[in-house]
Amino acid sequence: MEAMNKKKCMNILHFNSLLDGGAAVASRRLHEKLLQCDVASSFAHHPFIGDTGNPTYRPMFSKRKKFSSIFYWELLAKILRPRMPSPFAYLYKRPEHFELFSFPVSPLETSLDPAGLHADIICLNWIANWIDYPCFFGSIPDSFPIVWTLHDMNPFTGGCHYAWECKKYKTGCHSCFQLNEKRGPRDISFRFSKIKQSALAGQNMHVVANSRWLEEQARESIVLGSAKSFRTIHLGLNTEQFKPKDKNLCRTLLDIPETAFVICFGAESINNKRKGFALLKEALARVHSTYPVYCLLFGCRQSAAISDFVPHKSVGPLASIDLQTLVYSAADIFVIPSIYEAFGLTSLEAMACGVPSVGFDTGGIPDMITPFENGLLAAPGDVQDLAEKIIYMIKHPEERRNMAHNARETVVQRFTDDIQARKYIELFGTLLAGGM
């Protein structure tokens, strides 16, 4: 009874810029699971992306600053320091294969009135392109508890969302190789890193990573150097929703040959180098030269041709869990060829549907995949090794069936939304009791 009373006393306000995308899906699932657990929870998001119609979702910060940090900087560059490039100048014709580079300043007035929030804890998620760090964190009292769930590296870098091989976030970003030729010792990665470090200093900040790898990177960063605690809480799934369906029926509905060896892959963009689609294509070309395979793609809106000779189907974005489980269940294996990946939610979803995964031994992927138990891991970025792991799955059907069973059991035992919610509720309770 005491534990239940504590839960009912909690009032959690989540912040996430968007309502769709991987981080949004994960944070919305947590928000809605907390509501099911009798925790008062609400979800704040960018005001210009629509409204769900659900009263627990709150568009916030529609008011624009009279002089935003970005435009003030532009003005300063033109009037006081003509040689200082505009922040936007560093992004023009930057290397195409890199992802988003986000500013920690915003034209929106993102200050808070903690007394009017009706919240005991602020739970941050993916807040890029929305929150103005100086404005937002400057309005929060130092004692107010903040839990920041990391979905990528952006909260502690100078702007990138994945640092690739760069380790400058440990000592202070500068001369960022993800910017154009204007980069240098005092470029925007340097300035943004300083802005973040200053804004977060002194906050009652508690960092949650969704994988052990991401926690390790966060602990080593200079921007999060003043955080009070770090921990890993893995993402969780509702295993009554994500569960296996009849494989033959799924293939019939998708018009896929029942006897094909089906490899599933999902990504929002096939042009995102980090997601490894080019590596998958190369690996499948090597596999298909000896073993016929069929590739099932989802998520990407672009035309996703594997090759002229590997049969494939692209079903585009999947709008519901029913469609997701239909696609996953049609596959023999799921391949996650990401070069860097904070966690890999699609792989976990496939495993919940009884589909073993093959991926590179990088980032958060090893948190889910135990080699020869529920999937296989290839050496990071090694196309030949990835091809060999796929071939192993083709040549060993009995072992693959055992891995499929174990994949489902792994999720049921370690990665449910109940487990995830319980760990967050324990953290929230400790913070409210003043235990950290």
C-alpha positions as CSV (number, residue, x, y, z in Angstrom):
1,M,0.0,0.0,0.0
2,E,2.8,2.4,0.9
3,A,4.5,1.8,-2.6
4,M,1.2,2.5,-4.3
5,N,0.7,5.7,-2.4
6,K,4.2,6.8,-3.4
7,K,3.4,6.2,-7.0
8,K,0.2,8.2,-6.8
9,C,2.1,11.1,-5.3
10,M,4.5,11.2,-8.3
11,N,3.8,13.7,-11.0
12,I,6.1,13.2,-14.0
13,L,6.4,15.6,-16.9
14,H,8.2,14.2,-20.0
15,F,9.7,16.4,-22.7
16,N,10.3,15.1,-26.2
17,S,10.5,17.3,-29.3
18,L,8.5,15.0,-31.6
19,L,5.6,12.6,-31.5
20,D,7.1,10.1,-34.0
21,G,10.5,8.6,-34.6
22,G,12.4,6.1,-32.5
23,A,13.0,8.3,-29.4
24,A,9.4,9.5,-29.5
25,V,8.0,6.0,-29.7
26,A,10.1,4.9,-26.8
27,S,9.3,7.8,-24.6
28,R,5.6,7.7,-25.4
29,R,5.5,4.1,-24.5
30,L,7.1,4.8,-21.1
31,H,4.7,7.7,-20.5
32,E,1.6,5.6,-21.3
33,K,2.9,2.7,-19.2
34,L,3.4,4.9,-16.2
35,L,-0.2,6.0,-16.6
36,Q,-1.2,2.4,-16.5
37,C,0.8,2.0,-13.3
38,D,-1.2,4.8,-11.6
39,V,1.6,7.4,-11.9
40,A,0.5,10.9,-12.9
41,S,2.3,11.5,-16.1
42,S,2.1,14.0,-18.9
43,F,4.0,14.5,-22.2
44,A,5.2,17.9,-23.5
45,H,6.3,18.3,-27.1
46,H,7.0,20.9,-29.7
47,P,4.0,23.2,-30.4
48,F,4.2,23.2,-34.2
49,I,3.9,19.4,-34.9
50,G,0.2,19.0,-34.2
51,D,-1.9,17.8,-31.3
52,T,-2.8,14.2,-30.4
53,G,-6.1,15.2,-28.8
54,N,-5.1,13.3,-25.7
55,P,-5.2,15.5,-22.6
56,T,-2.0,13.9,-21.2
57,Y,0.0,15.4,-24.2
58,R,0.9,19.1,-23.9
59,P,2.2,21.2,-26.8
60,M,4.5,23.7,-25.1
61,F,6.5,26.9,-25.8
62,S,4.6,28.5,-28.7
63,K,5.8,32.0,-27.8
64,R,8.8,33.2,-29.7
65,K,11.6,35.2,-28.1
66,K,11.9,38.9,-29.1
67,F,15.6,38.3,-29.6
68,S,16.4,34.6,-29.8
69,S,19.9,33.3,-29.1
70,I,20.4,32.3,-32.7
71,F,19.4,35.6,-34.2
72,Y,21.2,37.6,-31.5
73,W,24.3,35.7,-32.5
74,E,23.7,36.5,-36.1
75,L,23.4,40.2,-35.2
76,L,26.5,40.1,-33.1
77,A,28.5,38.5,-36.0
78,K,27.4,41.2,-38.4
79,I,27.9,44.2,-36.2
80,L,30.5,43.5,-33.6
81,R,32.6,40.7,-35.1
82,P,32.3,40.6,-38.9
83,R,34.8,37.8,-39.2
84,M,32.8,35.4,-36.9
85,P,30.8,33.1,-39.2
86,S,27.1,32.6,-38.7
87,P,26.2,29.4,-36.8
88,F,24.4,28.2,-40.0
89,A,27.4,28.8,-42.1
90,Y,29.1,25.8,-40.6
91,L,26.4,23.5,-41.9
92,Y,26.4,24.6,-45.6
93,K,27.7,21.7,-47.8
94,R,28.8,19.7,-44.8
95,P,29.5,16.0,-45.5
96,E,26.3,14.4,-46.7
97,H,26.4,11.1,-44.9
98,F,26.3,12.7,-41.4
99,E,23.0,13.1,-39.6
100,L,21.5,16.0,-37.8
101,F,23.6,18.7,-36.2
102,S,21.5,20.4,-33.5
103,F,21.8,23.8,-31.9
104,P,21.3,24.1,-28.1
105,V,19.6,27.5,-28.7
106,S,16.1,28.1,-30.0
107,P,14.0,31.0,-31.2
108,L,11.2,29.8,-28.8
109,E,10.8,31.1,-25.3
110,T,11.3,27.8,-23.4
111,S,11.5,29.0,-19.9
112,L,9.5,27.2,-17.2
113,D,7.5,28.2,-14.2
114,P,8.1,25.1,-11.9
115,A,5.4,26.2,-9.6
116,G,2.9,26.1,-12.4
117,L,4.0,22.8,-14.0
118,H,2.2,20.5,-11.7
119,A,5.2,18.2,-11.8
120,D,7.5,16.7,-9.2
121,I,10.1,15.5,-11.7
122,I,11.1,16.6,-15.2
123,C,11.9,13.7,-17.4
124,L,13.8,14.8,-20.5
125,N,14.1,12.7,-23.7
126,W,15.1,13.8,-27.2
127,I,14.8,17.6,-27.0
128,A,16.8,18.7,-30.1
129,N,15.5,21.6,-32.3
130,W,13.1,22.7,-29.6
131,I,14.6,23.5,-26.2
132,D,16.8,26.6,-25.6
133,Y,19.3,25.3,-23.0
134,P,20.2,28.6,-21.3
135,C,16.5,29.7,-21.2
136,F,15.1,26.3,-20.1
137,F,17.7,25.1,-17.5
138,G,18.2,28.7,-16.3
139,S,14.5,28.7,-15.2
140,I,14.7,25.5,-13.2
141,P,15.7,25.7,-9.5
142,D,18.9,23.9,-8.8
143,S,17.2,21.5,-6.4
144,F,14.4,20.4,-8.9
145,P,15.0,16.8,-9.9
146,I,15.6,16.2,-13.6
147,V,15.9,12.8,-15.2
148,W,17.4,12.8,-18.7
149,T,16.9,9.6,-20.7
150,L,19.5,9.6,-23.5
151,H,18.5,8.2,-26.9
152,D,21.7,9.3,-28.6
153,M,24.8,11.3,-27.9
154,N,23.5,14.8,-28.6
155,P,22.9,16.0,-25.0
156,F,26.7,15.8,-24.3
157,T,28.2,16.7,-27.7
158,G,28.8,20.0,-29.4
159,G,25.9,19.3,-31.8
160,C,26.3,15.9,-33.5
161,H,24.0,13.0,-32.5
162,Y,26.6,10.4,-32.9
163,A,30.3,11.2,-32.6
164,W,31.5,8.2,-34.7
165,E,35.2,7.7,-33.9
166,C,35.6,11.2,-32.4
167,K,36.2,11.5,-28.6
168,K,36.4,15.2,-28.2
169,Y,33.2,15.3,-26.2
170,K,35.3,13.9,-23.3
171,T,37.4,17.1,-23.0
172,G,35.5,19.7,-25.0
173,C,34.3,19.7,-28.6
174,H,36.1,21.8,-31.3
175,S,37.2,21.5,-34.9
176,C,34.3,19.2,-35.6
177,F,34.8,16.9,-38.6
178,Q,31.0,16.8,-39.1
179,L,31.0,20.5,-40.1
180,N,32.3,22.0,-43.3
181,E,35.6,23.6,-44.1
182,K,34.9,26.5,-41.7
183,R,35.4,24.2,-38.7
184,G,38.2,25.2,-36.3
185,P,39.2,25.6,-32.6
186,R,36.3,28.0,-31.9
187,D,33.6,26.7,-34.3
188,I,30.0,26.0,-33.3
189,S,30.8,22.6,-31.8
190,F,33.1,24.4,-29.3
191,R,30.6,27.1,-28.5
192,F,27.6,24.8,-28.3
193,S,29.5,22.4,-26.0
194,K,30.3,25.4,-23.7
195,I,26.7,26.5,-23.8
196,K,25.5,23.1,-22.7
197,Q,28.1,22.7,-20.0
198,S,27.2,26.1,-18.5
199,A,23.5,25.5,-18.7
200,L,23.7,22.1,-16.9
201,A,26.2,23.0,-14.2
202,G,24.6,22.9,-10.8
203,Q,21.4,21.1,-11.9
204,N,19.9,18.2,-9.9
205,M,20.5,16.0,-13.0
206,H,20.2,12.3,-13.2
207,V,21.2,10.6,-16.4
208,V,19.5,7.4,-17.7
209,A,21.0,5.7,-20.8
210,N,19.1,3.1,-22.8
211,S,22.3,1.0,-23.1
212,R,25.5,0.3,-21.2
213,W,27.5,1.7,-24.1
214,L,25.7,5.0,-24.1
215,E,26.0,5.2,-20.3
216,E,29.7,4.7,-20.6
217,Q,30.0,7.5,-23.2
218,A,27.9,9.9,-21.1
219,R,30.0,9.2,-17.9
220,E,33.1,10.2,-19.8
221,S,31.7,13.5,-21.3
222,I,32.6,16.9,-20.0
223,V,29.1,18.4,-20.6
224,L,27.5,15.9,-18.2
225,G,30.4,16.2,-15.7
226,S,28.2,17.7,-13.0
227,A,25.4,15.1,-13.2
228,K,24.4,13.5,-9.9
229,S,24.0,10.0,-11.1
230,F,24.2,7.7,-14.1
231,R,22.5,4.4,-14.8
232,T,21.2,2.2,-17.7
233,I,17.5,1.4,-18.0
234,H,16.8,-0.6,-21.2
235,L,13.8,0.1,-23.3
236,G,10.9,-2.3,-22.8
237,L,8.0,-3.7,-24.8
238,N,4.5,-4.9,-24.2
239,T,5.0,-8.6,-25.0
240,E,1.3,-9.1,-25.3
241,Q,1.4,-6.7,-28.3
242,F,4.7,-7.7,-29.7
243,K,4.5,-11.5,-30.1
244,P,4.9,-14.0,-32.9
245,K,2.3,-14.5,-35.6
246,D,1.8,-17.4,-37.9
247,K,4.8,-17.1,-40.4
248,N,3.0,-18.6,-43.4
249,L,0.0,-16.5,-42.9
250,C,2.1,-13.3,-42.7
251,R,4.0,-14.2,-45.8
252,T,0.7,-14.9,-47.7
253,L,-0.6,-11.4,-46.6
254,L,2.6,-9.8,-47.7
255,D,2.8,-11.8,-51.0
256,I,6.2,-13.4,-50.0
257,P,7.1,-16.9,-51.1
258,E,6.5,-19.3,-48.2
259,T,9.8,-21.2,-48.9
260,A,12.0,-18.1,-49.1
261,F,14.7,-17.4,-46.6
262,V,13.5,-13.9,-45.5
263,I,15.8,-11.3,-44.1
264,C,14.2,-8.3,-42.5
265,F,15.7,-4.8,-42.2
266,G,14.2,-1.5,-41.0
267,A,15.4,2.1,-41.0
268,E,13.8,5.5,-41.4
269,S,16.3,6.3,-44.1
270,I,18.4,4.0,-46.3
271,N,20.7,7.0,-47.0
272,N,21.7,7.2,-43.4
273,K,25.3,5.8,-43.5
274,R,25.2,5.0,-39.7
275,K,22.3,2.6,-40.2
276,G,24.5,0.4,-42.5
277,F,22.2,-0.2,-45.4
278,A,25.1,-0.1,-47.8
279,L,26.9,-2.7,-45.8
280,L,23.8,-4.9,-45.7
281,K,23.6,-4.6,-49.5
282,E,27.2,-5.7,-49.9
283,A,26.8,-8.6,-47.5
284,L,23.6,-9.8,-49.2
285,A,25.3,-9.7,-52.6
286,R,28.0,-12.1,-51.2
287,V,25.3,-14.3,-49.5
288,H,23.1,-14.5,-52.6
289,S,25.9,-15.6,-54.8
290,T,25.6,-19.0,-53.1
291,Y,22.3,-19.0,-51.1
292,P,19.1,-17.4,-52.5
293,V,17.6,-14.9,-50.0
294,Y,14.6,-12.6,-49.9
295,C,14.9,-9.1,-48.3
296,L,11.9,-7.5,-46.5
297,L,12.4,-3.8,-45.9
298,F,10.3,-1.4,-43.8
299,G,10.4,2.2,-42.5
300,C,12.1,3.9,-45.4
301,R,10.1,6.1,-47.7
302,Q,12.7,6.0,-50.4
303,S,12.9,3.4,-53.1
304,A,15.1,0.8,-51.4
305,A,16.6,-1.4,-54.2
306,I,18.9,-4.1,-52.7
307,S,20.2,-5.1,-56.1
308,D,19.1,-6.3,-59.5
309,F,19.3,-9.9,-58.4
310,V,18.2,-10.2,-54.8
311,P,14.4,-10.3,-54.6
312,H,13.0,-7.9,-52.1
313,K,9.9,-6.0,-51.0
314,S,9.7,-2.6,-49.4
315,V,6.6,-2.0,-47.3
316,G,7.4,1.6,-46.2
317,P,6.5,3.1,-42.8
318,L,4.5,0.8,-40.5
319,A,1.6,2.7,-38.9
320,S,0.6,0.2,-36.2
321,I,2.0,-2.5,-34.0
322,D,-0.2,-5.0,-35.8
323,L,1.6,-4.2,-39.0
324,Q,5.0,-4.2,-37.3
325,T,4.4,-7.7,-35.9
326,L,3.1,-8.9,-39.3
327,V,6.3,-7.9,-41.0
328,Y,8.6,-9.1,-38.2
329,S,6.9,-12.5,-38.0
330,A,7.3,-13.0,-41.8
331,A,11.1,-13.0,-41.4
332,D,13.5,-15.8,-40.7
333,I,16.1,-13.4,-39.3
334,F,16.3,-9.6,-38.6
335,V,19.5,-7.8,-39.5
336,I,20.6,-4.6,-37.8
337,P,23.8,-3.5,-39.6
338,S,24.2,-0.2,-37.8
339,I,27.7,1.1,-37.5
340,Y,26.8,3.0,-34.3
341,E,23.5,2.4,-32.4
342,A,22.5,3.6,-29.0
343,F,20.2,0.6,-28.5
344,G,18.3,-0.8,-31.5
345,L,14.6,-0.9,-30.8
346,T,13.7,-2.6,-34.1
347,S,15.9,-5.5,-33.2
348,L,14.2,-5.9,-29.8
349,E,10.8,-5.7,-31.4
350,A,11.8,-8.5,-33.9
351,M,13.1,-10.6,-31.1
352,A,9.8,-10.2,-29.2
353,C,8.1,-11.7,-32.3
354,G,10.4,-14.7,-32.2
355,V,12.9,-13.6,-34.8
356,P,16.6,-13.9,-34.0
357,S,18.8,-10.9,-34.8
358,V,22.1,-10.6,-36.6
359,G,24.0,-7.3,-36.0
360,F,27.4,-5.8,-35.5
361,D,29.0,-6.0,-32.1
362,T,28.7,-2.2,-31.5
363,G,26.8,0.3,-29.3
364,G,23.8,-1.1,-27.5
365,I,23.3,-4.0,-29.8
366,P,25.2,-6.5,-27.6
367,D,22.9,-5.6,-24.7
368,M,20.2,-7.6,-26.5
369,I,22.0,-10.2,-28.6
370,T,23.9,-13.0,-27.0
371,P,25.8,-14.9,-29.7
372,F,24.5,-18.4,-30.5
373,E,21.8,-18.0,-27.9
374,N,19.3,-15.5,-29.5
375,G,21.2,-14.2,-32.5
376,L,24.7,-13.6,-33.8
377,L,27.2,-10.7,-33.7
378,A,29.6,-9.7,-36.4
379,A,32.8,-7.7,-36.0
380,P,31.9,-4.0,-36.3
381,G,31.7,-2.9,-39.9
382,D,33.0,-6.2,-41.3
383,V,30.9,-7.0,-44.3
384,Q,32.4,-10.4,-44.8
385,D,31.8,-11.4,-41.2
386,L,28.2,-10.1,-41.5
387,A,27.7,-12.3,-44.6
388,E,29.1,-15.3,-42.8
389,K,26.8,-14.8,-39.9
390,I,23.8,-14.7,-42.2
391,I,25.0,-17.8,-44.0
392,Y,25.3,-19.6,-40.7
393,M,21.6,-18.8,-40.0
394,I,20.7,-20.2,-43.4
395,K,22.8,-23.4,-43.0
396,H,21.7,-24.2,-39.4
397,P,17.9,-24.2,-39.3
398,E,17.7,-26.1,-36.0
399,E,20.0,-23.7,-34.2
400,R,18.1,-20.8,-35.8
401,R,14.8,-22.2,-34.4
402,N,16.3,-22.4,-30.9
403,M,17.6,-18.9,-31.2
404,A,14.1,-17.7,-32.3
405,H,12.6,-19.3,-29.2
406,N,15.3,-17.8,-27.0
407,A,14.9,-14.4,-28.6
408,R,11.3,-14.2,-27.5
409,E,12.3,-15.4,-24.0
410,T,15.1,-12.8,-23.7
411,V,12.5,-10.0,-24.2
412,V,10.0,-11.6,-21.8
413,Q,12.6,-12.0,-19.1
414,R,14.6,-8.8,-19.5
415,F,13.0,-6.2,-21.7
416,T,9.3,-5.8,-20.9
417,D,7.7,-2.5,-20.3
418,D,6.8,-3.6,-16.8
419,I,10.5,-4.0,-16.0
420,Q,11.3,-0.6,-17.5
421,A,8.5,1.2,-15.7
422,R,9.4,-0.4,-12.4
423,K,13.0,0.8,-12.6
424,Y,11.9,4.3,-13.5
425,I,9.3,4.4,-10.6
426,E,12.1,3.2,-8.2
427,L,14.4,6.0,-9.5
428,F,11.6,8.6,-9.2
429,G,10.7,7.4,-5.7
430,T,14.3,7.7,-4.6
431,L,14.7,11.2,-5.9
432,L,11.5,12.4,-4.3
433,A,12.6,10.9,-1.0
434,G,15.8,12.8,-1.3
435,G,17.9,9.7,-1.6
436,M,20.3,11.2,-4.2
